[in-house]
């Protein structure tokens, strides 16, 4: 057996083996050109990683699995006695193969055997000579010298909550849209050691003066983007180890650029998945959104909601149902991509010194957990507004959508109160309504999103917001389908 990457982490394999009450088989996913009839095929339970069936070079149609054993096993000492048992049952030398041993051990003896995936290609599985190994080693060495690894660059986008927020944290429903105005971009390139590169603006270590340090720290805080890179890498390794994915021992350098730091985790995860060849089957989109949220909440103790991470992963215009039944049964909600063509013109305005997410959420969560009727009923109403907004979007009924956006804000206001929403948010809402625009909070605070059906008043409204010290922009929706056609990442 020869691994295409040559450097897979044997220590990670041993740790996984020791964590399981049974034997271990390394497997990989066959490429399109490889036939399952030439390999030992395994069927693996995705939840327990237990191999439920082993088929030695099966004929077509016997299994839908494309997961192949690579003749790399970890066997407990007590299990070795089964080898002599099989030899006594198979007098013919041609029947004494490891593949048939595992087939007998798993399918007939029902022993606990677990699988660990190595997300890479393999060559020379089977009976080969030294010259074959030498040829392939030369091939890989030459390939690395002649074709150095190209940088991997991935971008994740901000989102605006069009309807239903903040009920995503309360088993509600929401509709949100990714926008290309704000983004985080991460670049990964293979290197000798693992390096996280500080951003010159977001991770400063030099200042022009004590006053500069004061002003930057007051506005940006003390923690830049490096902690997001590091936490994502740590959680990624932990996830792969737990899920039985053996990563190759390759190092890399990570650097980032952003105008919205909270999207860094998502962009970093995209890079890591590409670098280590982790597929959607290994890390499905709903699980990926949970992963990103866990990096922020569990590792870094950042107040965050699942809605943002779902939209970062799925991208586009997304309807999300976070009902308690769904979340408890499958661990994630129901996420549906919606049509984005012919959307109306949305706008966004925000304060130069936005509110803190933790403050804007106030004590509503505790009131909800206590079963306070006002809060519980409000979260149900948010979900109902979202379903109505979904219908309005599907029928392109923009007047109805505008009414629902205003209702969303007033419902939120009744639960959170003006004191919690703060004067800055209320000032922007009042200003938008002077120009007849629908308006609501797109997130936790510090910004408003609007739908102005009278386009003639949009320029006048922009000037009014700018004069009030706010930043105003027309939203540029990010449509992943259109970007894929255009060849963008």
C-alpha positions in Angstrom: 0.0 0.0 0.0 1.3 3.5 -0.9 -0.5 6.6 0.3 -0.6 9.4 -2.3 0.3 12.0 0.4 3.0 9.7 2.0 2.7 11.4 5.4 -0.5 10.3 7.1 -0.6 10.7 10.8 -0.1 7.3 12.3 -0.4 8.7 15.9 -3.9 9.9 15.1 -4.8 6.4 13.8 -3.4 4.8 17.0 -5.4 7.2 19.2 -8.6 6.4 17.4 -7.9 2.7 17.6 -7.4 2.9 21.3 -10.6 4.8 21.8 -12.7 2.0 20.2 -13.7 -1.3 21.7 -12.6 -3.4 18.7 -10.4 -3.7 15.7 -9.6 -0.9 13.2 -9.6 -0.9 9.4 -8.4 2.1 7.3 -10.5 2.8 4.2 -10.7 5.4 1.5 -13.3 6.5 -1.1 -12.7 5.0 -4.5 -12.1 7.3 -7.4 -14.4 7.1 -10.4 -11.9 5.1 -12.4 -11.5 2.4 -9.7 -13.7 -0.7 -9.7 -15.1 -2.0 -6.4 -14.6 -5.5 -7.7 -10.8 -4.9 -7.3 -10.9 -4.0 -3.6 -12.2 -5.1 -0.2 -15.3 -3.0 0.3 -16.6 -1.8 3.6 -20.0 -0.6 4.7 -19.7 1.8 7.6 -22.2 3.2 10.1 -21.8 7.0 9.9 -22.8 7.5 13.6 -20.7 4.8 15.3 -18.0 4.2 12.6 -18.6 0.5 13.1 -18.1 -1.6 9.9 -21.4 -3.4 9.4 -20.3 -5.5 6.4 -17.1 -6.4 4.6 -17.2 -7.7 1.0 -14.0 -9.0 -0.6 -13.9 -7.8 -4.2 -17.7 -7.9 -4.7 -19.5 -8.3 -8.0 -21.4 -5.3 -9.3 -24.7 -4.7 -7.6 -23.9 -6.4 -4.3 -23.2 -3.1 -2.5 -23.6 0.6 -3.1 -20.6 1.4 -1.0 -17.5 3.0 -2.6 -15.4 2.7 0.5 -12.4 0.4 0.1 -10.0 -1.2 2.6 -6.4 -0.3 2.0 -4.8 -3.3 3.8 -3.9 -1.3 6.9 -5.3 -2.8 10.1 -5.0 -2.4 13.8 -5.8 -5.7 15.6 -6.1 -6.4 19.3 -3.9 -9.1 20.7 -6.9 -11.3 21.8 -8.2 -11.2 18.2 -5.1 -12.8 16.7 -6.3 -16.2 17.7 -9.1 -15.9 15.2 -6.4 -16.1 12.4 -5.6 -19.8 13.3 -9.4 -20.5 13.5 -9.8 -19.3 9.9 -6.7 -21.2 8.7 -8.2 -24.4 9.9 -11.5 -23.6 8.2 -9.7 -22.8 4.9 -7.4 -25.6 3.8 -6.8 -24.0 0.4 -4.0 -21.5 0.3 -5.9 -19.3 -2.2 -8.7 -18.8 0.3 -6.3 -17.6 3.0 -6.4 -13.8 2.4 -6.8 -10.9 4.8 -9.9 -9.8 2.9 -11.6 -13.1 3.5 -10.4 -13.0 7.1 -12.2 -9.7 7.7 -15.2 -10.9 5.7 -15.5 -13.9 8.0 -14.8 -11.9 11.2 -17.3 -9.1 10.5 -20.1 -10.8 8.6 -20.1 -14.2 10.4 -18.5 -13.8 13.8 -20.0 -10.3 14.2 -16.9 -8.9 15.9 -16.8 -5.1 16.5 -14.6 -3.7 13.8 -14.4 0.1 13.3 -13.4 2.1 10.3 -11.2 5.2 9.9 -11.2 7.1 6.7 -8.1 8.5 5.1 -9.2 11.3 2.7 -6.6 10.7 0.0 -5.7 8.4 -3.0 -3.9 5.1 -2.8 -1.8 3.1 -5.2 -0.1 -0.3 -5.2 -2.7 -2.1 -3.0 -2.0 -5.7 -3.3 0.9 -7.8 -4.5 3.6 -5.5 -6.0 7.4 -5.4 -6.2 10.1 -3.0 -5.0 10.4 -1.5 -8.4 6.7 -0.5 -8.3 7.2 1.3 -5.0 10.3 3.0 -6.3 8.6 4.2 -9.4 5.6 5.7 -7.6 7.8 7.4 -4.9 9.8 9.0 -7.7 6.6 10.1 -9.3 5.2 11.8 -6.1 8.6 13.4 -5.4 8.9 14.8 -8.9 5.3 16.0 -8.8 5.9 18.0 -5.7 9.0 19.6 -7.0 7.6 20.4 -10.5 4.1 21.4 -9.3 4.3 23.2 -5.9 1.0 23.4 -4.2 -1.2 26.3 -5.3 -2.7 28.6 -2.7 -6.3 27.8 -1.7 -8.4 30.9 -1.2 -12.0 30.8 0.1 -14.4 33.6 0.9 -17.4 33.6 3.2 -20.1 36.3 3.2 -22.1 38.3 5.7 -25.8 37.8 6.0 -28.8 40.0 6.6 -31.9 38.6 8.5 -34.9 39.5 6.3 -37.5 37.9 8.6 -38.0 36.0 11.8 -34.9 37.0 13.7 -34.1 36.7 16.6 -36.2 33.6 16.8 -33.5 31.4 15.5 -32.2 31.0 19.0 -35.7 30.2 20.3 -36.8 27.3 18.1 -38.3 29.7 15.6 -38.1 30.3 11.8 -36.1 32.8 9.9 -35.2 33.9 6.3 -31.8 35.4 5.7 -29.7 36.3 2.7 -25.9 36.3 2.1 -24.6 39.6 0.7 -21.3 40.3 -1.0 -20.9 43.8 0.5 -19.1 42.2 3.5 -16.9 39.2 3.6 -13.9 37.3 5.0 -11.3 35.8 2.8 -8.8 33.2 4.0 -5.8 31.9 2.0 -4.0 28.6 2.8 -0.7 27.5 1.2 1.3 24.4 2.1 4.4 25.1 4.1 7.1 23.4 6.2 5.6 24.5 9.5 2.1 25.6 10.5 1.9 29.4 10.5 -0.9 31.8 11.3 -0.2 35.2 9.9 -1.4 38.3 11.8 -3.5 40.8 9.9 -1.8 44.2 9.8 -4.9 46.0 10.9 -6.9 43.5 12.9 -4.0 42.0 14.8 -1.7 45.0 15.5 1.4 44.7 17.6 2.8 48.2 16.8 1.0 51.5 17.4 1.9 55.1 16.5 1.3 56.3 20.0 -0.5 55.4 23.2 -3.5 57.4 21.9 -3.6 55.2 18.8 -3.5 52.1 21.0 -6.4 53.5 23.0 -8.5 54.4 20.0 -8.0 51.1 18.2 -8.6 49.0 21.3 -11.7 51.0 22.1 -13.2 50.4 18.6 -11.9 47.0 17.7 -11.4 45.4 21.1 -8.4 43.3 22.2 -8.9 40.1 20.1 -8.4 40.1 16.4 -8.8 37.3 13.8 -5.9 35.1 14.8 -7.9 33.5 17.6 -10.6 32.6 15.0 -8.0 30.9 12.8 -6.5 29.0 15.7 -9.8 27.9 17.2 -11.0 26.6 13.8 -7.9 24.6 13.2 -8.1 23.1 16.7 -11.7 22.2 16.4 -11.2 20.8 12.9 -8.5 18.4 14.1 -10.7 17.4 17.0 -13.7 16.8 14.8 -11.7 14.7 12.3 -10.2 12.6 15.1 -13.6 11.9 16.6 -15.2 11.2 13.2 -12.6 8.7 12.3 -10.9 10.7 9.5 -7.1 10.3 9.5 -5.5 13.6 8.3 -2.3 13.7 6.4 0.7 15.3 8.2 0.9 18.4 6.0 1.6 21.8 7.3 0.3 25.1 6.0 0.3 28.9 6.4 -3.0 30.7 6.9 -3.7 34.4 6.4 -6.9 36.4 6.1 -8.4 39.6 5.0 -11.9 40.8 6.0 -14.3 43.6 6.6 -16.5 41.4 8.8 -14.4 39.2 11.1 -17.2 36.8 12.2 -17.1 35.1 8.7 -13.4 34.1 9.2 -14.3 30.8 10.8 -16.4 29.7 7.9 -13.8 30.8 5.3 -11.1 29.0 7.2 -13.1 25.8 7.4 -13.6 25.9 3.6 -9.8 26.1 3.1 -9.1 23.2 5.5 -11.7 21.0 3.8 -10.2 21.6 0.4 -6.6 21.1 1.7 -7.4 17.8 3.4 -9.9 16.6 0.8 -12.8 16.5 3.2 -16.0 16.0 1.3 -19.6 17.0 1.9 -20.2 13.4 3.0 -17.5 13.7 5.7 -18.8 17.1 6.9 -22.4 17.7 5.7 -23.6 21.2 5.4 -26.0 21.1 8.4 -23.3 19.7 10.6 -20.8 22.3 9.2 -23.0 25.1 10.4 -23.1 23.6 13.9 -19.3 23.2 13.7 -18.8 26.9 13.0 -21.2 27.9 15.8 -19.4 25.6 18.2 -16.0 27.1 17.3 -17.3 30.5 18.3 -19.5 29.6 21.3 -17.6 26.6 22.9 -14.0 27.6 22.1 -14.1 31.4 22.2 -17.3 32.1 24.2 -18.7 34.4 21.6 -22.4 35.2 21.7 -23.7 33.8 18.4 -26.7 32.2 16.7 -27.0 29.4 14.3 -28.8 31.4 11.6 -25.6 33.2 10.6 -23.6 30.0 10.3 -26.3 28.3 8.2 -26.3 31.1 5.7 -22.5 31.2 5.6 -22.5 27.5 4.7 -25.5 27.3 2.3 -25.2 30.8 0.8 -27.9 32.7 -1.0 -31.5 33.2 0.2 -32.3 30.6 2.9 -35.4 29.7 4.7 -34.6 28.1 8.1 -36.8 26.2 10.5 -35.3 25.6 14.0 -38.2 23.9 15.6 -37.6 22.0 18.8 -38.6 18.7 17.3 -36.2 19.0 14.4 -33.3 20.2 16.6 -33.7 17.4 19.1 -34.3 14.6 16.5 -31.5 15.4 14.0 -29.4 18.0 15.7 -30.1 20.7 13.2 -33.0 22.5 11.5 -34.6 22.3 8.1 -32.8 24.6 5.6 -34.2 25.4 2.2 -32.6 27.5 -0.5 -34.9 30.0 -2.2 -35.1 31.6 -5.6 -33.1 34.8 -5.8 -33.9 36.1 -9.3 -35.8 39.4 -9.5 -35.4 40.3 -5.8 -36.3 43.9 -4.9 -33.6 46.4 -3.9 -32.8 46.1 -0.2 -30.6 48.6 1.7 -28.5 48.5 4.8 -27.5 51.2 7.3 -25.4 50.8 10.4 -23.9 52.8 13.2 -20.2 53.7 13.2 -20.1 52.3 16.8 -22.6 49.4 16.7 -24.3 47.8 19.8 -22.9 44.7 21.4 -24.8 41.5 20.6 -24.9 40.2 24.1 -26.5 43.4 25.4 -29.2 43.6 22.7 -30.3 40.1 23.6 -30.9 41.2 27.2 -32.8 38.8 29.5 -35.2 37.5 26.8 -33.6 34.0 26.8 -34.1 33.5 30.5 -37.7 34.8 30.2 -38.2 32.3 27.3 -36.8 29.4 29.3 -39.0 30.4 32.2 -42.0 30.0 29.9 -43.1 33.7 30.0 -46.2 33.8 27.8 -45.3 37.1 26.2 -41.9 35.8 25.0 -43.1 32.3 24.0 -46.0 33.7 22.0 -43.7 36.2 20.3 -41.4 33.5 19.1 -44.3 31.6 17.7 -45.4 34.8 15.9 -41.9 35.4 14.5 -42.2 31.9 12.9 -45.6 32.7 11.5 -44.3 36.0 10.0 -41.5 34.0 8.4 -43.8 31.6 6.7 -45.9 34.5 5.4 -42.7 36.2 4.1 -41.7 33.0 2.4 -45.0 33.0 0.5 -44.5 36.7 -0.3 -41.0 36.1 -1.7 -42.3 33.2 -3.8 -45.1 35.3 -5.3 -42.9 38.4 -5.5 -45.4 40.3 -3.5 -43.0 43.1 -2.3 -45.7 45.2 -0.7 -46.7 42.4 1.5 -43.0 41.6 2.3 -42.5 45.3 3.3 -45.5 45.1 5.7 -44.1 41.9 7.3 -40.7 43.5 7.8 -42.3 46.3 9.7 -44.4 43.8 11.8 -41.2 41.9 12.6 -39.6 45.0 14.1 -42.6 46.0 16.1 -42.9 42.5 17.5 -39.3 42.5 18.5 -39.7 45.9 20.0 -42.6 44.7 22.2 -40.5 41.9 23.6 -37.1 43.6 24.0 -38.4 47.1 24.9 -36.9 50.4 23.7 -34.3 50.5 26.5 -32.8 47.2 25.3 -32.9 48.1 21.6 -31.1 51.4 22.4 -31.4 54.9 21.0 -29.1 54.3 18.0 -31.2 51.5 16.6 -34.5 53.3 17.2 -33.1 56.5 15.5 -32.3 54.6 12.3 -35.7 52.9 12.3 -37.5 56.3 12.7 -35.3 57.9 10.0 -36.1 55.1 7.5 -39.9 55.4 8.2 -39.8 59.1 7.4 -39.0 58.1 3.8 -41.8 55.4 3.7 -39.3 52.5 3.8 -40.0 49.2 5.5 -37.2 48.6 8.1 -36.1 46.0 10.7 -33.0 44.9 12.5 -31.1 42.4 10.4 -29.1 41.0 13.3 -28.5 41.6 17.0 -28.2 45.3 16.8 -26.3 48.3 15.4 -27.7 48.0 11.9 -31.1 48.1 10.1 -32.1 46.5 6.8 -34.8 48.1 4.7 -37.0 47.7 1.6 -37.9 51.0 0.0 -40.5 50.5 -2.8 -40.3 54.1 -3.8 -36.9 54.1 -5.5 -37.1 57.8 -6.1 -36.6 58.4 -2.4 -33.7 56.1 -2.0 -31.0 58.8 -2.8 -32.6 61.3 -0.5 -32.8 58.6 2.3 -29.1 57.8 1.8 -28.1 61.4 2.3 -30.2 61.6 5.4 -28.6 58.6 7.0 -25.1 59.8 6.1 -25.9 63.2 7.6 -27.0 61.4 10.8 -23.5 59.8 11.0 -24.5 56.3 9.7 -23.0 54.2 6.9 -25.5 53.5 4.2 -25.3 51.0 1.3 -27.4 49.3 -1.2 -27.3 45.5 -0.6 -25.6 43.3 -3.2 -27.1 39.8 -2.7 -24.7 37.0 -3.1 -26.2 34.3 -5.3 -24.0 31.1 -5.3 -25.6 29.7 -8.4 -24.8 32.8 -10.4 -21.2 32.8 -9.0 -20.8 29.1 -10.0 -21.8 29.9 -13.5 -19.4 32.8 -13.6 -16.5 30.6 -12.3 -16.1 32.3 -9.0 -15.2 30.4 -5.8 
